[in-house]
Amino acid sequence: MSTPTTPAGWYPDPAGTGQQRYFDGTNWTDQDAPPAGAVVPGPPPKKSNRGKIILGAVGAVVVLLIVGAIVGGGDDTNKGTAAPTSSTANAAASEPPSPSAQTTTTEPADTETASQRNAMRKAQDYLDMKGFSRSGLITQLEFEGFSTSDATYAADHITVDWNEQATRAGKTYLEMSGFSRAGLAGQLEQGDGFTPEQAAYGAEHAGA
């Protein structure tokens, strides 16, 4: 059988003081019974865990706030470091290009020689007098003492309509003698050096 356990309560002081003393069910306490009429205190209350729970919750909130501050600070730091990069890019875009980076266009140098210019002037003089074909004009300039290259340069660089020149030459022939259209075209081609197309055009438009 189990040993009976004395329940907690007020019992005569075993020390023989004549007062009531509180027994907590295991040991005698230092609490003596109050005088008659006084409220008898109950057993000492056990410490509640509520305080520990509150402290734990407060600690968790503090930890969360610290973590949030660290994370937020990291974002601000990243933003702070990204801003100068954008500013630097905008500054670089707004800066005018350096003189060394600018592209300069140089006008082509005038490579036309004096003899070429003189050949062109002489060719224009001849064209003002009568109609010439390209080959006939080159031959005439060579007769004047210009080199073949200068004479060819002049014939190719003056503004001239060779069909119009064939027409002028055809009219000159018709003023001197009568020609059929085919005969005039042959004269312009064989005698003056016009192309077959130019000779045919000149004979037709000269009135043959």
C-alpha positions as CSV (number, residue, x, y, z in Angstrom):
1,M,0.0,0.0,0.0
2,S,1.1,3.6,-0.7
3,T,2.0,5.9,2.2
4,P,-0.8,8.4,2.8
5,T,0.2,12.0,1.8
6,T,-0.8,14.8,4.1
7,P,-2.7,17.5,2.1
8,A,-1.5,21.0,2.1
9,G,-3.0,23.3,4.7
10,W,-2.6,24.9,8.1
11,Y,-1.5,22.7,10.9
12,P,-0.3,23.2,14.5
13,D,3.4,24.2,14.4
14,P,5.4,21.1,15.1
15,A,7.9,23.4,16.9
16,G,5.3,23.8,19.7
17,T,4.8,27.6,19.2
18,G,1.1,27.2,19.6
19,Q,0.5,28.8,16.2
20,Q,-0.8,27.4,13.0
21,R,1.9,26.8,10.3
22,Y,1.4,26.2,6.6
23,F,2.3,22.8,5.2
24,D,2.5,22.7,1.4
25,G,2.0,18.9,1.1
26,T,5.7,18.2,1.2
27,N,7.5,20.6,3.5
28,W,6.7,23.0,6.3
29,T,6.8,26.7,5.1
30,D,7.8,29.8,7.0
31,Q,4.2,31.2,6.9
32,D,2.4,31.4,10.2
33,A,-1.3,31.6,10.6
34,P,-2.6,35.1,10.8
35,P,-4.5,36.3,13.8
36,A,-8.2,35.5,14.2
37,G,-10.4,37.5,11.8
38,A,-7.6,38.1,9.3
39,V,-7.8,36.8,5.8
40,V,-5.9,33.6,5.5
41,P,-3.6,33.8,2.5
42,G,-3.8,30.9,0.1
43,P,-0.8,29.1,-1.2
44,P,1.7,31.2,-3.0
45,P,0.7,31.6,-6.6
46,K,2.8,29.8,-9.2
47,K,4.7,32.0,-11.7
48,S,2.7,32.3,-14.9
49,N,4.3,31.7,-18.2
50,R,2.4,34.6,-19.7
51,G,5.3,37.0,-19.0
52,K,7.7,34.7,-20.8
53,I,5.4,34.5,-23.8
54,I,5.1,38.3,-24.0
55,L,8.8,38.7,-23.7
56,G,9.3,36.1,-26.5
57,A,6.8,37.9,-28.7
58,V,8.5,41.2,-28.2
59,G,11.9,39.7,-28.9
60,A,10.6,38.2,-32.1
61,V,9.2,41.6,-33.2
62,V,12.6,43.3,-32.5
63,V,14.4,40.6,-34.5
64,L,12.0,41.1,-37.4
65,L,12.5,44.9,-37.3
66,I,16.3,44.5,-37.3
67,V,16.1,42.1,-40.3
68,G,13.8,44.5,-42.1
69,A,16.1,47.4,-41.5
70,I,19.1,45.4,-42.8
71,V,17.2,44.3,-46.0
72,G,15.8,47.8,-46.5
73,G,19.3,49.3,-46.1
74,G,20.7,46.9,-48.7
75,D,18.0,48.0,-51.2
76,D,18.8,51.7,-50.5
77,T,22.5,51.0,-51.0
78,N,21.8,49.3,-54.3
79,K,19.7,52.2,-55.4
80,G,22.3,54.6,-54.3
81,T,25.0,52.9,-56.3
82,A,22.8,52.5,-59.4
83,A,21.9,56.2,-59.5
84,P,25.5,57.4,-60.3
85,T,25.7,54.9,-63.1
86,S,22.6,56.4,-64.7
87,S,23.8,59.9,-64.1
88,T,27.2,59.0,-65.7
89,A,25.5,57.6,-68.7
90,N,23.3,60.7,-69.2
91,A,26.4,62.9,-68.7
92,A,28.3,60.9,-71.3
93,A,25.4,61.1,-73.8
94,S,25.1,64.9,-73.3
95,E,28.8,65.6,-73.8
96,P,29.6,66.8,-77.3
97,P,32.0,64.6,-79.2
98,S,35.6,65.5,-79.0
99,P,37.2,67.1,-82.1
100,S,39.1,63.9,-82.7
101,A,35.9,61.9,-82.9
102,Q,34.1,64.2,-85.3
103,T,34.0,63.2,-88.9
104,T,35.3,65.8,-91.3
105,T,34.5,65.9,-95.0
106,T,37.3,67.2,-97.1
107,E,36.4,68.6,-100.5
108,P,38.1,66.8,-103.3
109,A,41.1,68.7,-104.5
110,D,40.9,70.3,-108.0
111,T,42.9,68.0,-110.1
112,E,42.1,69.6,-113.4
113,T,45.2,70.8,-115.2
114,A,45.6,74.1,-117.0
115,S,45.9,72.4,-120.4
116,Q,42.6,70.6,-119.8
117,R,40.8,73.8,-118.9
118,N,42.2,75.5,-122.0
119,A,41.1,72.5,-124.2
120,M,37.6,72.9,-122.8
121,R,37.5,76.6,-123.6
122,K,38.7,76.0,-127.1
123,A,36.1,73.2,-127.6
124,Q,33.4,75.5,-126.5
125,D,34.6,78.1,-129.1
126,Y,34.3,75.6,-131.9
127,L,30.9,74.4,-130.8
128,D,29.7,78.0,-130.9
129,M,30.7,78.2,-134.6
130,K,29.3,75.0,-136.0
131,G,28.1,71.5,-135.2
132,F,30.7,68.9,-134.2
133,S,30.5,65.3,-133.3
134,R,32.5,64.0,-130.3
135,S,35.2,62.4,-132.5
136,G,35.3,65.4,-134.9
137,L,35.8,67.8,-131.9
138,I,38.6,65.7,-130.5
139,T,40.3,65.7,-133.9
140,Q,39.9,69.5,-134.3
141,L,41.5,70.1,-130.8
142,E,44.4,67.8,-131.6
143,F,44.9,69.8,-134.8
144,E,45.1,72.9,-132.5
145,G,48.0,71.2,-130.7
146,F,46.3,69.7,-127.7
147,S,47.2,66.2,-126.6
148,T,44.8,63.4,-127.3
149,S,44.1,63.1,-123.5
150,D,43.4,66.8,-123.1
151,A,41.2,66.9,-126.2
152,T,39.3,63.8,-125.0
153,Y,38.9,65.3,-121.5
154,A,37.5,68.5,-123.0
155,A,35.0,66.6,-125.2
156,D,33.8,64.5,-122.2
157,H,33.5,67.4,-119.7
158,I,31.7,70.1,-121.5
159,T,28.0,70.3,-121.6
160,V,26.8,69.3,-125.0
161,D,23.9,67.6,-126.8
162,W,25.4,65.5,-129.6
163,N,22.0,65.1,-131.3
164,E,21.7,68.8,-131.4
165,Q,25.2,69.1,-132.9
166,A,24.2,66.6,-135.6
167,T,21.2,68.6,-136.5
168,R,23.3,71.8,-136.7
169,A,25.8,70.1,-139.0
170,G,23.0,68.7,-141.2
171,K,21.5,72.2,-141.6
172,T,24.9,73.5,-142.7
173,Y,25.2,70.8,-145.4
174,L,21.6,71.5,-146.6
175,E,22.5,75.2,-146.9
176,M,25.3,74.3,-149.3
177,S,23.6,71.6,-151.3
178,G,20.6,69.4,-151.6
179,F,20.7,66.0,-149.7
180,S,18.3,63.2,-149.3
181,R,17.7,62.1,-145.7
182,A,19.7,58.9,-146.2
183,G,22.5,60.8,-148.1
184,L,22.7,63.5,-145.4
185,A,22.7,60.8,-142.6
186,G,25.6,59.0,-144.4
187,Q,27.5,62.3,-144.7
188,L,27.1,63.1,-141.0
189,E,28.2,59.6,-140.1
190,Q,31.1,59.1,-142.5
191,G,32.3,62.6,-143.0
192,D,31.7,64.1,-139.5
193,G,32.0,61.1,-137.2
194,F,28.6,61.1,-135.7
195,T,27.2,57.7,-134.5
196,P,24.5,56.2,-136.8
197,E,21.8,57.1,-134.3
198,Q,23.0,60.7,-134.1
199,A,23.4,61.0,-137.9
200,A,19.8,59.7,-138.4
201,Y,18.5,62.1,-135.8
202,G,20.3,65.1,-137.3
203,A,19.2,64.3,-140.9
204,E,15.6,64.0,-139.8
205,H,15.6,67.2,-137.7
206,A,17.6,69.2,-140.2
207,G,14.7,68.9,-142.7
208,A,16.1,66.5,-145.2
